[in-house]
Amino acid sequence: MASAGFLLLMLAVLISEGSSQSEGFVKIHCKTQNIGQYEQESRLDCVIHYSGEVEDPEIVAVIWSREGVEEPVLEYGNEELTSLPGYSFAEPSWNNKNVNVSLLIHKTAVKDEGVYTCFVFTNSGFNINQTRLNVTAKYGVPTIQPQPQDIDLNTDGSLTCKSTGYPKGRLSWFDKDNKPWLEQPEVEVLKTENGLFILSSTLKIQGGSSFSQYTCKVFNARGDEEAEESFTVQDKPSAGGLGQDAKYSNMILDTKIGAPVLVVGSLILLVFYKIRSQQDDQETEGDVQESLTTGETKTTLTDDH
């Protein structure tokens, strides 16, 4: 881009000479804010407006630059068009009569975010304006990783939720009734090489907890929910034997079995008691009868005497 220095120098000369009249004939109208989606096309809209006095206008030079970047991202001058990879005019068939000088970014990256300056020099004057590009990357559906892998309701452990996007958002945990946890764990933020943010949140779980379902939700920088994922902790048998449900079932089974056994046992004891009582009554009756018989004998002997 050998002509960039020449064009910038020409601009400096025009400004130093106070070319306010020439500047008044040409105005660039740009959209103040532009939202670009990560890895999608982004368009920075700028259009030239001429005053009524201008006849047969023609564009001599256009320079698009981004704050923090030394060389222009797009440049037209001396009837030649050059640009950095991934940048072009939004109008595919643009020529020096086309007042639409909008810039197109073909595959938006986080590094493309920032303030852009558009300079236009025509045969009727020049003008400069700025516009800003904000980049967003929608957060994906969170992933939840349990630790240990086979965590259950009887085991102490944790659930780690992760989601990637841009700009920095937040993660929040909710219970099975969709109520947020009162003590939200801290969200860790890791920036990747491509500028995206990896959000991570680890929720501690204690064995014997009454909750079995946990939901992690991700919110963007504006506070809007973008995605969620749920995890269910299984009720597996504990190391000592049966799980909670099995223990409860066994308690019910023991109750069902124990009650009839108790009744049958009581009946057996009652029958045994009755038999024993009858035997005791028979023995007592026999003793009485024997006593009566002995007494009658003694009386008879006495009478004979």
C-alpha positions as CSV (number, residue, x, y, z in Angstrom):
1,M,0.0,0.0,0.0
2,A,2.6,2.5,-1.2
3,S,0.0,5.2,-1.8
4,A,-1.4,5.3,1.8
5,G,1.3,7.7,3.0
6,F,0.7,10.0,0.1
7,L,-3.0,10.1,0.7
8,L,-2.6,10.8,4.4
9,L,-0.1,13.5,3.6
10,M,-2.5,15.1,1.2
11,L,-5.2,15.0,3.8
12,A,-2.9,16.8,6.3
13,V,-2.1,19.5,3.7
14,L,-5.8,20.1,3.0
15,I,-6.7,20.4,6.7
16,S,-3.7,22.7,7.4
17,E,-4.8,24.9,4.5
18,G,-8.3,25.2,6.1
19,S,-10.2,23.7,3.2
20,S,-13.5,24.1,5.1
21,Q,-15.4,25.1,2.0
22,S,-14.3,21.9,0.2
23,E,-15.2,19.9,3.2
24,G,-18.7,21.4,3.3
25,F,-19.6,20.1,-0.1
26,V,-19.0,16.4,0.9
27,K,-20.3,14.6,4.0
28,I,-19.9,11.0,5.0
29,H,-22.8,9.6,7.0
30,C,-21.9,6.5,9.0
31,K,-23.8,4.3,11.3
32,T,-22.5,5.0,14.8
33,Q,-22.6,1.4,16.2
34,N,-22.4,-1.9,14.3
35,I,-22.9,-5.4,15.7
36,G,-20.8,-8.1,14.1
37,Q,-21.4,-11.8,14.7
38,Y,-18.3,-14.0,15.3
39,E,-17.1,-15.8,12.1
40,Q,-19.9,-14.1,10.1
41,E,-19.9,-11.2,7.7
42,S,-20.0,-7.7,9.3
43,R,-20.9,-4.5,7.4
44,L,-19.8,-1.0,8.5
45,D,-22.2,1.3,6.7
46,C,-21.0,4.7,5.4
47,V,-22.5,6.7,2.5
48,I,-21.3,9.9,0.9
49,H,-23.7,12.8,0.6
50,Y,-22.9,15.7,-1.8
51,S,-24.3,19.2,-1.5
52,G,-26.6,20.6,-4.3
53,E,-23.8,22.7,-5.7
54,V,-21.7,19.7,-6.7
55,E,-21.9,18.6,-10.3
56,D,-20.5,15.3,-11.6
57,P,-18.7,14.3,-8.4
58,E,-16.0,11.7,-8.6
59,I,-14.2,9.9,-5.8
60,V,-10.4,10.3,-5.9
61,A,-9.5,8.3,-2.7
62,V,-11.0,6.2,0.1
63,I,-9.1,5.0,3.1
64,W,-10.5,2.7,5.8
65,S,-8.4,2.4,8.9
66,R,-8.9,0.7,12.3
67,E,-7.7,2.1,15.6
68,G,-4.5,0.4,16.7
69,V,-3.6,-0.9,13.3
70,E,-0.8,1.0,11.5
71,E,-1.7,0.3,7.8
72,P,-5.2,0.9,6.3
73,V,-7.5,-2.2,6.1
74,L,-8.7,-0.9,2.7
75,E,-7.5,1.8,0.4
76,Y,-8.5,3.2,-3.0
77,G,-6.2,5.7,-4.8
78,N,-4.7,6.3,-8.1
79,E,-7.5,4.1,-9.5
80,E,-6.2,1.1,-7.6
81,L,-7.9,-0.8,-4.8
82,T,-6.0,-2.8,-2.2
83,S,-7.0,-4.2,1.1
84,L,-5.9,-6.5,3.9
85,P,-7.1,-10.1,3.7
86,G,-10.8,-10.4,4.7
87,Y,-11.8,-6.8,3.9
88,S,-13.5,-5.3,0.9
89,F,-16.1,-2.8,-0.2
90,A,-19.6,-3.9,0.7
91,E,-20.6,-3.1,-2.9
92,P,-19.2,-5.9,-5.1
93,S,-19.1,-3.7,-8.2
94,W,-17.9,-0.6,-6.5
95,N,-16.4,2.2,-8.6
96,N,-15.4,5.9,-8.1
97,K,-18.9,7.1,-8.8
98,N,-20.5,4.9,-6.2
99,V,-21.4,6.9,-3.0
100,N,-21.7,3.7,-0.9
101,V,-18.3,3.2,0.6
102,S,-19.4,0.8,3.3
103,L,-16.7,-1.7,4.5
104,L,-17.3,-5.5,4.6
105,I,-15.5,-7.8,6.9
106,H,-15.8,-11.3,5.5
107,K,-15.2,-13.5,8.6
108,T,-15.5,-11.4,11.7
109,A,-13.0,-12.1,14.5
110,V,-12.8,-10.7,18.0
111,K,-9.7,-8.7,17.0
112,D,-11.8,-6.8,14.5
113,E,-13.7,-5.1,17.3
114,G,-12.9,-1.4,17.6
115,V,-13.2,2.1,16.1
116,Y,-12.9,2.5,12.3
117,T,-12.2,5.7,10.4
118,C,-13.4,6.4,6.9
119,F,-11.7,9.1,4.9
120,V,-13.0,10.2,1.5
121,F,-11.4,12.6,-0.9
122,T,-13.4,13.7,-4.0
123,N,-13.0,16.2,-6.9
124,S,-15.4,18.4,-4.9
125,G,-13.9,18.1,-1.4
126,F,-13.2,15.6,1.4
127,N,-14.6,14.4,4.7
128,I,-13.9,12.0,7.6
129,N,-16.2,10.1,9.9
130,Q,-15.9,7.2,12.4
131,T,-17.9,4.1,13.3
132,R,-17.6,1.4,15.8
133,L,-17.8,-2.4,15.5
134,N,-18.8,-4.5,18.5
135,V,-18.3,-8.3,18.1
136,T,-20.4,-10.9,19.7
137,A,-20.1,-14.7,19.8
138,K,-23.2,-16.5,21.0
139,Y,-22.6,-18.7,24.0
140,G,-23.1,-22.4,23.3
141,V,-25.0,-25.0,25.3
142,P,-23.1,-25.5,28.5
143,T,-21.3,-28.8,29.3
144,I,-21.6,-30.3,32.8
145,Q,-18.8,-32.6,34.0
146,P,-19.3,-34.6,37.2
147,Q,-16.5,-35.4,39.6
148,P,-16.3,-38.3,40.4
149,Q,-17.6,-39.6,37.1
150,D,-20.0,-42.0,38.7
151,I,-21.3,-39.5,41.3
152,D,-24.5,-40.4,43.1
153,L,-26.7,-39.1,45.9
154,N,-24.6,-40.8,48.6
155,T,-21.3,-39.4,47.3
156,D,-19.5,-36.1,47.9
157,G,-18.5,-34.5,44.7
158,S,-18.9,-31.6,42.3
159,L,-20.4,-30.5,39.0
160,T,-18.4,-28.2,36.6
161,C,-20.2,-26.2,34.0
162,K,-18.5,-24.6,31.0
163,S,-19.6,-22.4,28.1
164,T,-17.7,-20.4,25.4
165,G,-18.6,-17.0,23.9
166,Y,-17.9,-13.3,23.7
167,P,-18.0,-10.7,25.3
168,K,-17.7,-11.9,28.9
169,G,-21.0,-13.3,30.3
170,R,-21.9,-15.3,33.4
171,L,-23.0,-18.7,34.6
172,S,-25.7,-19.4,37.2
173,W,-27.0,-22.6,38.9
174,F,-30.6,-23.5,39.5
175,D,-32.4,-26.3,41.3
176,K,-35.1,-28.6,40.0
177,D,-37.8,-26.0,40.7
178,N,-35.9,-23.4,38.5
179,K,-34.9,-21.4,41.6
180,P,-31.4,-19.9,41.7
181,W,-28.9,-21.1,44.3
182,L,-28.5,-18.6,47.1
183,E,-24.7,-19.0,47.1
184,Q,-23.6,-19.0,43.5
185,P,-20.0,-20.4,43.0
186,E,-17.4,-18.1,41.6
187,V,-17.2,-18.0,37.8
188,E,-13.7,-18.4,36.4
189,V,-12.9,-16.8,33.0
190,L,-10.2,-18.0,30.6
191,K,-9.4,-16.1,27.4
192,T,-8.6,-18.2,24.3
193,E,-6.1,-17.4,21.5
194,N,-9.0,-16.3,19.3
195,G,-10.2,-13.9,21.9
196,L,-13.3,-15.8,23.1
197,F,-14.1,-16.3,26.8
198,I,-14.4,-19.8,28.4
199,L,-16.7,-19.4,31.5
200,S,-16.4,-22.1,34.2
201,S,-18.3,-22.7,37.4
202,T,-18.0,-25.6,39.9
203,L,-20.8,-26.5,42.2
204,K,-20.0,-28.6,45.3
205,I,-22.4,-31.4,46.2
206,Q,-22.6,-33.2,49.5
207,G,-23.6,-36.8,49.8
208,G,-27.2,-37.3,51.2
209,S,-28.4,-34.1,49.5
210,S,-32.2,-34.0,48.8
211,F,-31.5,-32.5,45.4
212,S,-31.0,-34.8,42.4
213,Q,-31.3,-32.4,39.4
214,Y,-29.1,-29.3,38.8
215,T,-29.3,-26.8,35.9
216,C,-26.6,-24.5,34.7
217,K,-27.6,-21.4,32.6
218,V,-25.3,-19.1,30.6
219,F,-26.1,-15.4,30.3
220,N,-24.5,-12.9,27.8
221,A,-23.0,-9.6,28.6
222,R,-26.5,-7.9,28.4
223,G,-27.9,-10.3,31.0
224,D,-30.0,-12.3,28.5
225,E,-30.1,-16.1,28.9
226,E,-28.6,-17.8,25.9
227,A,-28.5,-21.5,26.8
228,E,-28.8,-24.0,29.6
229,E,-28.1,-27.7,30.5
230,S,-29.3,-30.0,33.3
231,F,-27.7,-32.9,35.1
232,T,-29.4,-35.6,37.2
233,V,-27.5,-37.3,40.0
234,Q,-28.4,-40.9,40.1
235,D,-29.5,-42.8,43.3
236,K,-27.1,-45.7,43.0
237,P,-26.4,-48.4,45.7
238,S,-23.9,-47.2,48.3
239,A,-20.7,-49.1,49.2
240,G,-22.4,-50.6,52.3
241,G,-25.1,-52.3,50.4
242,L,-28.4,-50.9,49.2
243,G,-29.3,-47.4,48.1
244,Q,-31.9,-45.2,49.8
245,D,-34.8,-46.4,47.8
246,A,-33.8,-50.1,48.3
247,K,-33.4,-49.5,52.1
248,Y,-36.9,-47.9,52.2
249,S,-38.3,-50.8,50.2
250,N,-36.8,-53.3,52.6
251,M,-38.2,-51.5,55.6
252,I,-41.6,-51.8,54.0
253,L,-41.0,-55.4,53.2
254,D,-39.8,-56.2,56.7
255,T,-42.9,-54.5,58.1
256,K,-45.2,-56.5,55.8
257,I,-43.5,-59.8,56.7
258,G,-43.0,-59.0,60.4
259,A,-46.6,-58.1,61.2
260,P,-48.2,-61.5,60.2
261,V,-45.3,-63.4,61.9
262,L,-46.1,-61.5,65.1
263,V,-49.8,-62.3,64.9
264,V,-49.1,-66.0,64.2
265,G,-46.7,-66.1,67.1
266,S,-49.2,-64.6,69.4
267,L,-51.9,-67.1,68.3
268,I,-49.5,-70.0,69.0
269,L,-48.7,-68.7,72.5
270,L,-52.5,-68.3,73.2
271,V,-53.2,-71.9,72.1
272,F,-50.4,-73.2,74.1
273,Y,-51.6,-71.2,77.1
274,K,-55.1,-72.6,76.7
275,I,-53.8,-76.2,76.4
276,R,-51.7,-75.7,79.5
277,S,-54.6,-74.3,81.4
278,Q,-56.8,-77.2,80.4
279,Q,-54.1,-79.6,81.6
280,D,-53.8,-77.8,84.9
281,D,-57.6,-77.9,85.3
282,Q,-57.7,-81.6,84.6
283,E,-55.0,-82.3,87.1
284,T,-56.7,-80.2,89.8
285,E,-60.1,-81.9,89.1
286,G,-58.4,-85.3,89.5
287,D,-56.9,-84.4,92.8
288,V,-60.2,-83.2,94.1
289,Q,-61.9,-86.4,92.9
290,E,-59.2,-88.5,94.6
291,S,-59.6,-86.6,97.8
292,L,-63.3,-87.1,97.7
293,T,-63.0,-90.8,97.1
294,T,-60.5,-91.3,100.0
295,G,-62.8,-89.4,102.3
296,E,-65.8,-91.6,101.5
297,T,-63.7,-94.7,102.3
298,K,-62.7,-93.4,105.6
299,T,-66.2,-92.6,106.5
300,T,-67.4,-96.1,105.6
301,L,-64.8,-97.7,107.7
302,T,-65.7,-95.6,110.7
303,D,-69.4,-96.5,110.4
304,D,-68.6,-100.2,110.3
305,H,-66.6,-99.9,113.4
